[in-house]
Amino acid sequence: MDRKKKRIKFDRLSKKILFVSLILIIIAFISPIIFTKIHTGIEFNGYTGVIGDTIGGIMNPFIAIAGILVTFLAFYIQFEANKQQRILFRKEFNQNKKALIHSKFENQFYEMLRLHKENVNEISITETINYIKRGRNSGHSSITTDKIYNVISGREVFQYFKVEFEILFYLAKTNCVSREPKIWVNEAYAVFFHGLQNDNINKNVFFQKVSKEKENHYEDGFGETKYLKIGNKKTRLELRFDIFNGHSSQLAHYYRHLFQTVKYITKQSDDLITYEEKRNYLRILRSQLSNEEQAMLFYNWLSGFGKNWENNSNKFFTDYRMIHNIYQELIVDEIVLESIFDTNRNYLKEENREFDPLFEYQDWERDKLDS
């Protein structure tokens, strides 16, 4: 096996010292001639002792100086080698330290992700389903109604939450004095989150209307499901669970933990984790959120309850795309995404992407135009 020979590289100072040492050695060899015969004309006539003393006396100083310079050069080269070794060691130490911190970050992230999944799985509602039993008793037909209790848990619950909130939103639209959709969102989310019995709820006309709707829209004894016109659509109400009682006991820690997880990722030093890496970790987290979860997260922020998701300090919805998968048809018609977010603004973008839209539906629209 051929091995590449390592060449010793000298800096400019080392080269100068070697050059001077070589000159001194050359001078040492020619100095007897220079200082005796050529300049003085002295001839030794066979006195070898005198010749030796003369040559030694003349050459030794030059050789001694050259030796000193070479010795200094050896120490200097060793000093530079040690310096380079320290630099390489420090670089390797910093790399190992960075890898250790990165590994610690990843372990913490996946632990927080695991806890998020547990939080989602712990969220539940209980449906009460009425069903009819027909029979005959003493020759007479009889009808009785029994109840089945069905527990729904996990990600599916957010579909029910979304329907409940949108019912409240349109009740707010109908009964609130304000004509501002954001106010309707705030009023509706307050009841959705805290419930009708909470003292923080403003006991206005909207509150009274919500209380009345709760009484009127439960299923009757034969399991008939009520309908309510939401927007331009006649929407089936999922009122088989106890609505308008508030969900803060389940959602408060869910949103707090989700917020802390996103903040933990985004606030990492760019020297440790680049923006592109942060986006990749957030994609992993966002992939755990259904479209309905992202819609409810959007309502949570828009209502002011989760105002820190997107403000002057945190750009979790824009720069980091945490509600990337929502689209206009997923939310109420009165709230227009492009009036809330400037989709043409230059938010932070990944360097390796030509087009990095705020919302996924912008990709769909672009694909349609390209085709």
ChimeraX attribute file (.defattr): number of C-alpha atoms within 10 A of each C-alpha:
attribute: neighborCount
match mode: 1-to-1
recipient: residues
	/A:1	3
	/A:2	4
	/A:3	5
	/A:4	6
	/A:5	6
	/A:6	6
	/A:7	6
	/A:8	7
	/A:9	9
	/A:10	11
	/A:11	10
	/A:12	8
	/A:13	11
	/A:14	18
	/A:15	13
	/A:16	13
	/A:17	16
	/A:18	16
	/A:19	12
	/A:20	16
	/A:21	22
	/A:22	15
	/A:23	13
	/A:24	21
	/A:25	20
	/A:26	14
	/A:27	17
	/A:28	22
	/A:29	16
	/A:30	14
	/A:31	18
	/A:32	18
	/A:33	16
	/A:34	15
	/A:35	15
	/A:36	17
	/A:37	13
	/A:38	11
	/A:39	9
	/A:40	10
	/A:41	11
	/A:42	10
	/A:43	10
	/A:44	13
	/A:45	8
	/A:46	8
	/A:47	9
	/A:48	10
	/A:49	10
	/A:50	12
	/A:51	16
	/A:52	11
	/A:53	11
	/A:54	15
	/A:55	19
	/A:56	14
	/A:57	12
	/A:58	21
	/A:59	20
	/A:60	14
	/A:61	14
	/A:62	20
	/A:63	20
	/A:64	15
	/A:65	15
	/A:66	22
	/A:67	15
	/A:68	13
	/A:69	17
	/A:70	18
	/A:71	12
	/A:72	14
	/A:73	19
	/A:74	13
	/A:75	12
	/A:76	14
	/A:77	17
	/A:78	12
	/A:79	12
	/A:80	13
	/A:81	12
	/A:82	12
	/A:83	12
	/A:84	12
	/A:85	12
	/A:86	12
	/A:87	12
	/A:88	12
	/A:89	12
	/A:90	12
	/A:91	12
	/A:92	12
	/A:93	12
	/A:94	12
	/A:95	12
	/A:96	12
	/A:97	12
	/A:98	15
	/A:99	13
	/A:100	12
	/A:101	13
	/A:102	14
	/A:103	12
	/A:104	11
	/A:105	17
	/A:106	14
	/A:107	12
	/A:108	15
	/A:109	18
	/A:110	15
	/A:111	13
	/A:112	19
	/A:113	18
	/A:114	11
	/A:115	16
	/A:116	20
	/A:117	17
	/A:118	13
	/A:119	18
	/A:120	20
	/A:121	15
	/A:122	14
	/A:123	19
	/A:124	17
	/A:125	21
	/A:126	15
	/A:127	17
	/A:128	18
	/A:129	17
	/A:130	18
	/A:131	14
	/A:132	13
	/A:133	11
	/A:134	10
	/A:135	11
	/A:136	9
	/A:137	8
	/A:138	6
	/A:139	7
	/A:140	7
	/A:141	9
	/A:142	11
	/A:143	10
	/A:144	11
	/A:145	13
	/A:146	12
	/A:147	13
	/A:148	11
	/A:149	12
	/A:150	13
	/A:151	12
	/A:152	16
	/A:153	15
	/A:154	15
	/A:155	20
	/A:156	17
	/A:157	19
	/A:158	22
	/A:159	16
	/A:160	20
	/A:161	20
	/A:162	19
	/A:163	18
	/A:164	19
	/A:165	22
	/A:166	20
	/A:167	22
	/A:168	26
	/A:169	26
	/A:170	21
	/A:171	20
	/A:172	26
	/A:173	21
	/A:174	14
	/A:175	18
	/A:176	17
	/A:177	13
	/A:178	12
	/A:179	12
	/A:180	11
	/A:181	17
	/A:182	17
	/A:183	19
	/A:184	25
	/A:185	25
	/A:186	20
	/A:187	22
	/A:188	27
	/A:189	26
	/A:190	25
	/A:191	26
	/A:192	24
	/A:193	23
	/A:194	18
	/A:195	18
	/A:196	21
	/A:197	12
	/A:198	14
	/A:199	9
	/A:200	11
	/A:201	15
	/A:202	13
	/A:203	12
	/A:204	11
	/A:205	13
	/A:206	22
	/A:207	21
	/A:208	13
	/A:209	15
	/A:210	20
	/A:211	13
	/A:212	11
	/A:213	15
	/A:214	14
	/A:215	8
	/A:216	11
	/A:217	16
	/A:218	19
	/A:219	17
	/A:220	11
	/A:221	14
	/A:222	15
	/A:223	16
	/A:224	11
	/A:225	14
	/A:226	15
	/A:227	13
	/A:228	13
	/A:229	12
	/A:230	18
	/A:231	13
	/A:232	7
	/A:233	8
	/A:234	10
	/A:235	14
	/A:236	13
	/A:237	19
	/A:238	19
	/A:239	19
	/A:240	20
	/A:241	17
	/A:242	13
	/A:243	20
	/A:244	22
	/A:245	14
	/A:246	19
	/A:247	18
	/A:248	15
	/A:249	11
	/A:250	15
	/A:251	15
	/A:252	11
	/A:253	13
	/A:254	19
	/A:255	17
	/A:256	11
	/A:257	17
	/A:258	18
	/A:259	15
	/A:260	12
	/A:261	21
	/A:262	21
	/A:263	14
	/A:264	15
	/A:265	20
	/A:266	23
	/A:267	11
	/A:268	14
	/A:269	10
	/A:270	12
	/A:271	8
	/A:272	13
	/A:273	17
	/A:274	14
	/A:275	21
	/A:276	15
	/A:277	15
	/A:278	18
	/A:279	21
	/A:280	13
	/A:281	18
	/A:282	20
	/A:283	16
	/A:284	12
	/A:285	20
	/A:286	20
	/A:287	12
	/A:288	15
	/A:289	19
	/A:290	16
	/A:291	20
	/A:292	22
	/A:293	21
	/A:294	19
	/A:295	22
	/A:296	21
	/A:297	20
	/A:298	20
	/A:299	22
	/A:300	20
	/A:301	19
	/A:302	20
	/A:303	19
	/A:304	16
	/A:305	14
	/A:306	16
	/A:307	13
	/A:308	14
	/A:309	23
	/A:310	16
	/A:311	12
	/A:312	7
	/A:313	8
	/A:314	16
	/A:315	17
	/A:316	19
	/A:317	19
	/A:318	24
	/A:319	18
	/A:320	23
	/A:321	21
	/A:322	25
	/A:323	22
	/A:324	19
	/A:325	19
	/A:326	21
	/A:327	16
	/A:328	13
	/A:329	8
	/A:330	13
	/A:331	18
	/A:332	16
	/A:333	12
	/A:334	15
	/A:335	15
	/A:336	14
	/A:337	15
	/A:338	10
	/A:339	8
	/A:340	9
	/A:341	12
	/A:342	12
	/A:343	15
	/A:344	9
	/A:345	10
	/A:346	12
	/A:347	16
	/A:348	14
	/A:349	18
	/A:350	15
	/A:351	10
	/A:352	8
	/A:353	8
	/A:354	8
	/A:355	12
	/A:356	17
	/A:357	19
	/A:358	26
	/A:359	19
	/A:360	15
	/A:361	15
	/A:362	16
	/A:363	14
	/A:364	11
	/A:365	10
	/A:366	11
	/A:367	10
	/A:368	9
	/A:369	8
	/A:370	7
	/A:371	5
